[in-house]
């Protein structure tokens, strides 16, 4: 049995939430009730219904998405259940070489016209729009009716006790109080199962979003590969290749001077040896930028421990991982950890760090924490956004918690199995 004080608190909170749910659920019916009242005000002419019907339809369309967003917000706040919206995102509006603006659907003369048409097209073609309209039609007769029980009981109690002298009226007031108090803690709870059932993205919407996500990932991967190839070509051309060409010329000159000027030939040979060592160091650095040898030879854990020793941070590493993972996953996680440690030193001015690597039946989890000043944010085109895209290729996720003043905690999770 609950204590009396706890029950009173639960009833008061439940009554307030039920009133909020009724107010949200009945927004669209109020619009239609106003349209019907307007029709009667115009005299009930059979042809005078067209105007109120059109305005009520426009009001329903305008309110459907805000109503659904409010319901999602209430469910998340009251129960902790987050319902993904699944709305289609607008693509950037770009200006073409002809001067016209492309919005993903058609060309327009100005950017404002392109964005206006894009919003209209997105609203009309988005399956989530019709899902929201269906929800606003169903919610008054499901959630709204159930949540209206406590307020209706309260109204009955007020009416009953406001007219003393009649036993029947007094009984109505007592029953109203009992109904309001007894149902208040539970009447609002119907909002969660109904919203989860009707507002979550359908399988077709989830599939379409997944196709768009994979298409974007493929484009990102192609661009990243092309940029990496150009970087390797540039480094080879400007560094090791140039030194090797000079090395060949020095050896050819030394060969000619071997008989006529042995001392000069020996000097050239010494310079050639130094150049060969420098070229070898540059090639090793280039290979290290592609994949460090310790990662290829000994796996993720040892590579991360080596990275922690080389880092200016005082970093501790704890690992509970099977011997090896898929090489692409190891590479993605390694460079993700390197990115986070670099940010901790460069931007957060941290002095200590902690890396924890664990693995269970669902995948591998890497947590990186530093004692820096916090405030890390994910900007378009930044390192954290690139890290999120790198993990998304493997259906991985990135969670960043970085309040002002620190600490910053990053959690990378990739579903995978050990080799």
Secondary structure as GFF3:
##gff-version 3
##sequence-region A 1 419
A	DSSP	alpha_helix	4	25	.	.	.	ID=ss1
A	DSSP	alpha_helix	27	41	.	.	.	ID=ss2
A	DSSP	alpha_helix	49	79	.	.	.	ID=ss3
A	DSSP	beta_strand	94	95	.	.	.	ID=ss4
A	DSSP	beta_strand	101	102	.	.	.	ID=ss5
A	DSSP	beta_strand	107	108	.	.	.	ID=ss6
A	DSSP	alpha_helix	111	125	.	.	.	ID=ss7
A	DSSP	alpha_helix	127	139	.	.	.	ID=ss8
A	DSSP	pi_helix	140	144	.	.	.	ID=ss9
A	DSSP	alpha_helix	145	161	.	.	.	ID=ss10
A	DSSP	alpha_helix	167	187	.	.	.	ID=ss11
A	DSSP	alpha_helix	190	199	.	.	.	ID=ss12
A	DSSP	alpha_helix	203	235	.	.	.	ID=ss13
A	DSSP	pi_helix	236	240	.	.	.	ID=ss14
A	DSSP	alpha_helix	241	260	.	.	.	ID=ss15
A	DSSP	alpha_helix	262	290	.	.	.	ID=ss16
A	DSSP	alpha_helix	293	298	.	.	.	ID=ss17
A	DSSP	alpha_helix	300	310	.	.	.	ID=ss18
A	DSSP	beta_strand	314	320	.	.	.	ID=ss19
A	DSSP	alpha_helix	327	346	.	.	.	ID=ss20
A	DSSP	beta_strand	352	359	.	.	.	ID=ss21
A	DSSP	beta_strand	364	370	.	.	.	ID=ss22
A	DSSP	alpha_helix	383	392	.	.	.	ID=ss23
A	DSSP	beta_strand	397	402	.	.	.	ID=ss24
A	DSSP	beta_strand	408	414	.	.	.	ID=ss25
###
